[in-house]
Amino acid sequence: MTESEKAFTPTIKLESDSDSNGNGNEPNANANDPDLVRDRRTLRSRYLAVKNLIFDERDDLSCADSAKFSSIFSAVEGLHQHVQRPREQIADAEALLDITNTLLTSVKATNGDGITVTDFVNSLLTDFAKQSSRQDGRTLIDWKKIGVEVSHVSRISPGFCTMIGPMDTQIKQRRANVRRKRKREESEQPEEVDDSDSKKSTNTDANMSTMFDILRKHRMVRLEHLILNRNSFAQTVENLFALSFLVKDGRADIKVDDKGIHLVSPKNAPTATAVASKEAIYNHFVFRFDFKDWKLMTDDVEVGRELMPHRD
């Protein structure tokens, strides 16, 4: 801590203006207290001393390597913690104003005319001059060093966007719109479409029917025995697709036993009333199946244990 900081570090202790009941809304409750009056005078005298110091040290406040500004500002901040009355508030504001004006005057005096050409050239010679072996005594400038110093400014060059395309394209003349006369057309009836094909069962429906008959016959089968087609990965996927529709319709049930084996059994589909009353609750899960799983399934299931027939 410097001598100026020791001189202006506040050490006074001010009493509160509130009364013994804790009511701070009466500004004149202790106005005649001798200790309070003395503390306020001491605070104002310290502010006056700080203002005098600002005036005396105004030349050193703007120096970058000087600690005067930090010490004076710290002193003002310490005094500000004890300001309660309007007169002390005025003294605090005047101290800050003096600091601001001193710095403003210093800045104006330093950069009054800006950087001149002579200052710029002298700075270049001071920082970027290099030794020369010329006999005329001229000083050379290291332009490479200057380029390295300013490279961060020109590293990203501004540009503009252009449309890439043929440059010999000519503007096409717009053709005049010629309105064609509308001819009256005879009303035509739409053709009737035979929807008999839509009533035919699809392959998925046929697979579902075949699979459900197998489930009713065997009552409970292993999932891999039901869907596997050893000779066709695609038909195995179709079987799995048909089984998913049976489960969705409530006509098949999949359970997992203690050994982790998936068992499929038939069941009666729930009525609409049971579904609406939430008596029948569906539990869905994701069944992962790819070509590698199919190969593992063909190795795991014995030959001849497949239940779904091969389709040509």
Salt bridges, closest charged atoms under 4 A:
ASP17 OD2 - ARG85 NH2 3.02
ASP35 OD1 - ARG38 NH2 2.75
GLU88 OE2 - ARG40 NE 3.35
GLU88 OE2 - ARG44 NH1 2.85
ASP92 OD2 - HIS80 ND1 3.24
GLU94 OE1 - LYS51 NZ 2.83
ASP136 OD2 - ARG134 NH2 2.95
ASP136 OD2 - ARG138 NE 3.48
ASP197 OD1 - LYS200 NZ 3.43
ASP213 OD1 - ARG216 NH2 2.97
GLU224 OE2 - ARG222 NH2 2.52
GLU238 OE1 - ARG311 NH2 2.95
ASP253 OD2 - LYS255 NZ 3.90
ASP290 OD2 - ARG288 NH2 3.08
ASP293 OD2 - ARG288 NH1 2.86
GLU302 OE1 - ARG305 NH1 3.91
GLU306 OE2 - ARG230 NE 2.62
